[in-house]
Amino acid sequence: MWLELHDTSGALHVNMDNVVNFRRYDGAEFTQVATLAASRDGLATYHVVETPQEIENMIVGEQQRLTPH
């Protein structure tokens, strides 16, 4: 599932199927999202303005939208 998240430059479209972790460190103004996307370090990381709770809510909302009723 793809979610639109935002960094300081604007919108990012993140394939959440490739996300292995997202967290916000104490005092940080961003959430770090780590994905399996190719990079020289093995994991690509993004810093987004959404909180982990906002991301979780977006995931649940998208799962509900995609579930046939």
C-alpha positions in Angstrom: 0.0 0.0 0.0 1.2 3.5 -0.9 0.9 6.4 1.5 1.5 10.1 0.8 3.8 11.4 3.6 5.6 14.7 3.7 9.1 15.9 4.3 10.3 19.5 4.4 10.3 19.6 0.6 6.8 18.3 0.1 5.0 15.1 -0.6 6.6 11.6 -0.8 4.8 8.5 -1.9 6.0 5.6 0.3 5.4 2.0 -0.4 4.5 0.8 3.1 4.9 -2.8 2.0 8.7 -2.1 2.0 8.8 -0.2 5.3 10.6 -2.1 8.0 10.4 0.5 10.7 9.2 3.9 11.6 9.9 5.8 14.8 10.2 9.3 16.2 13.1 9.8 18.7 12.5 11.9 21.8 12.7 15.6 21.0 12.8 15.0 17.2 10.6 17.0 14.9 10.4 14.2 12.3 9.6 10.5 12.1 12.3 8.3 10.6 10.9 5.8 8.0 13.2 2.9 7.0 12.5 1.0 3.8 14.0 -1.9 1.9 14.4 0.4 -1.1 17.9 0.2 -2.6 20.6 2.4 -1.3 24.3 2.2 -0.6 23.5 1.4 3.1 21.0 -1.3 2.4 18.0 0.6 3.8 16.7 3.9 2.5 15.5 6.2 5.3 13.2 9.2 5.0 12.4 11.9 7.6 8.7 12.8 7.5 6.6 15.3 9.5 3.8 12.8 10.3 4.0 11.3 13.7 4.0 7.5 14.1 0.4 7.7 15.4 -0.7 9.6 12.3 1.1 7.0 10.0 -0.6 4.2 11.9 -4.0 5.9 11.5 -3.3 6.3 7.8 -2.5 2.6 7.5 -5.7 1.6 9.3 -7.8 3.9 7.1 -6.2 2.6 3.9 -6.7 -1.0 5.0 -10.4 -0.3 5.8 -10.8 1.4 2.4 -9.3 -1.6 0.6 -11.2 -4.2 2.5 -14.3 -5.3 0.6 -17.5 -4.9 2.6 
